[in-house]
Amino acid sequence: MVSSARPPAYTMRQLFVFVAVAETGTIRAAADRLHVSQSAVSLAITELERGLKSQLCVRRRAHGVQLTPTGERVLVRAKALLEQAGDLAAEASGAEGVLTGPLAIGCYSSLGPTLLPRLLYDFNQLHPRVTVDFVEDTQDRLEGRLVSGELDLAIVYDLDLSPALRRARMDTRQPAILLPADHRLADAPVVELAELADEPMVLLDAPPSSFHALQMCSRAGFTPHVRFRPKNFETARALVGRGFGWTLLIQRPQLDVTYEGLGVVVRPEVEPPVPEVDILLVWSQDALLSRTARAFVDFAVDGDAADDIAGDVAAH
């Protein structure tokens, strides 16, 4: 029980000073930000290290402050604790119904165009005082940003995820083959993946989607002849539209045309069957989610947003 636990050997102010030092890179810059003396900053860091019984940073007069590996881990938790302290103050003042402050979200690149705009718009309608920022990136980089504390949440596929992440399911996608409109299999009700073994493939080079596509080909008994490896989702679709090959994608937009207006055909019925892939909202195991982040999780996973996303998929 908390009542029987020993009080922490550090203060919120010490954590606040430590975060300022980590973010500014020097004792002097942190002192300027906090409007205190450099000696006060140094003393707070020393007392925090004494309380945690760990060295958090190395102070070099000519090179500023460098965090130790322990300091990097403590920084993530310190930011989370400070956010929690802010939440507690808001609840105590009776402002718990009003969410404010920043929220940093990451999104796997190909999911961005069809998921982010509606999510951000609808969440903003509910919580207009929250400032949401987002980045699009590969899944492995998003994982790194979550662990470092740069991002609060990320939207990714349930493919090869790190065990260091907690997760909540948002929706499911059915991978499908994308063909040029005039392809010989364009009207086939079911496409045998092996029938494409001798044709060039356009592989979206954005892990883990690329690994997933190659695994599906391997299950069908062949290694594809990869003609192009675009990193952009729409570039892959455009190359297929121009007849450079076929591709296997998890995500697809509403319209079966490329940016050039060329037709492409989606064939979701594939043999051997391609398993569905879950879309997840994930965050670091070490993170203490702020009220704002928790509200976004509830909104995206359990609220109207999940129904809207599922409706978009059904409309294809």
VENWORA-V801085 format. One line per field, one symbol per residue. psi: psi as a letter, one per 30 degrees, with the letter a starting at -180 (. if undefined). Layout:
BEGIN
psi: ???
END
This chain:
BEGIN
psi: kefflkkkglleeeeeeeeeeeeffleeeeeeefhlleeeeeeeeeeeeeefhkkflkjkefgakkkleeeeeeeeeeeeeeeeeeeeeeefgggffjklalkkklkkeffeefeeeeeeeeeeeeifgkjkllkklleeeeeeeeefgekelkjllijhkkfgkllkkeakkjklkkllfglfgegkekkjeffgegkkkjjjiikgeeeeeeeeeeefglkljjelikfkefeeeeeeefgfalljkekklekhllffgkklkkjfjkklkkklkkklkllkefkjkleeeeeeeeefefafeeeeeeeeeff.
END
